[in-house]
Amino acid sequence: MTEKSAPHRRTSPGVSSLAGRVLELLSSGQATTRTELADLLGAAPSTISFTVGQLVTHGLVAEHGTRSSTGGRPQKVLRLGGSDGFAVAADLGSRHARVGVVFPGGGLTDVSTVPFATAEGPEAALPGLAETLDTLAARHGRELLRGVGLCLPGPVDVDSGVVTLPARMPGWNRFPVRSWLEDRFGVPAAIENDANCMAVGEHSVQPAERRQSIMVKMGSGIGAGVIADGRLYRGGTGAAGEITHVRVENENGTPCSCGNTGCLETVASGAALVRILRERGARVDSIEDVVKLATDADPEATGAVRRAGRHLGTVLSANVNFFNPDAVYLGGLLSTLEPFVAAVRSQLYEGCHPLVTEQLVIERASLGADAGLVGAGRFALQRALAHALRTLTGP
C-alpha cells in the first residue's frame, strides 16, 4: 500500500454511508464477497460483516451460493436483494430516444428507438416518453418497477435533479426533470449527463482491474465521463469531463455554444462535421449523413473525419498524460468510423508519454449504443436502493 492510498484506507465511514457504499459496490459488480468489500472500503471485516448482516436482514442484500477461496473456507457470494425488480431507462438524443429495461445485475432488454423531439421542450416531449416507458414497465410487471433513469445530452445538477445551461436542449434549463418523473411514476428517478451514464455503463462490464478510465462520447456534440478508483468522478461542480470547450490550435474562429471561439466542439463534433462538409458542397443534413459518406469512402468526408479525430486525440492526450487511466473508451456514432478511431489512437500514442500508453487500452465501448442505457438504469436502481436505505436508517 502506497502513502497516497493510506488516507483512503484509514477512512471510517458511518454505518449508513458504509451501507450505501456496500450497495454501490455490489450494484456495480466491483465486489461480490465480504472480503472484497472490506478490501475496497478499507474497513475491518467485522464492520463489513455487521453492515452486510443489517442489509441482509432488511432484504437489500441476499446471499447467493458460495465461492471457493485460496487458503480458507468458501466465501458466500453477495448480490442485491429484490433482484426481481428493474428500472426503465431512456437515452435522449436530439430527435430520438433509446429506451430499455435494466435489471440489477446489469442485464438489458426491450431496447428500441422511439421519436423524441428534444427541441420542443420538456413539457411537450416528456409525456410521450413516459407513456413508452410505462408500456415497458407493464411488460415486466408494473409492481416490480424500482426506478426510472434518464440519460441527458447536457450538464446535469444531480443534487437538484435539473439540467443546467444545456446548449442543445432549448427550454430545458432548470426544468425539474427528476421531480417530474418521480411524480409521474411514483418511484425514485435519476437523471445524469449522457457521457457519465456511458462511463458507468461501460465500466460495469469491464475487468475489475481497470479502475481508472475515460469514456468519450462523440455524437452531435462531444462529452467525456471519468471513472476514478472505480467510481464516477463528477468534479467540484459536476462538470468533470467537459473537454468539448477546450480550445484547439489552428482554430478557425467559429463561435461555440459557450460563447468562445475555436473550442473542440467547433472542429471535431458531429455538428461541426456537418457544417464543414456542407461548406464544401456536400449534401449532408445530419451526423448520420456524415457517417454514411465516410463509410462509403467519400474522400472529403473521410478527410474531415480524420482531422476531427486528430483534434480530439490532441485534447485527450493532455488529459491522459495528467490522469494516467487504464483505458480510454470511445462511444457515440463517430466511434463507428475506423478512420476516426485510428486518428484518435494515433494522436494519443504520439502525444502521450510512453509510460502512460505502455498498458493503456484504447477501444470502442463494448456496449456500444447501449452503454448510456445501462448507466442510466444503474443510477436509477442505486437511487432506489438509497431511498430504501434512508427509510430503514432514517435521515
Secondary structure, 3 states (H helix, E strand, C coil): CCCCCHHHHHCCCCHHHHHHHHHHHHHHCCCCCHHHHHHHHCCCHHHHHHHHHHHHHCCCEEEEEEECCCCCCCEEEEEECCCCCEEEEEEECCCEEEEEEECCCCCEEEEEEEECCHHHCHHHHHHHHHHHHHHHHHHHCHHHEEEEEEEECCCEECCCCEECCCCCCCCCECCCHHHHHHHHHCCCEEEEEHHHHHHHHHHCCCCCCCCCEEEEEECCCEEEEEEECCEEECCCCCCCCCHHHCECCCCCCCECCCCCECECHHHHCHHHHHHHHHHCCCCCCCHHHHHHHHHCCCHHHHHHHHHHHHHHHHHHHHHHHHHCCCEEEEECHHHHCHHHHHHHHHHHHHHCCHHHHCCCEEEECCCHHHHHHHHHHHHHHHHHHHHHHHHHHCC
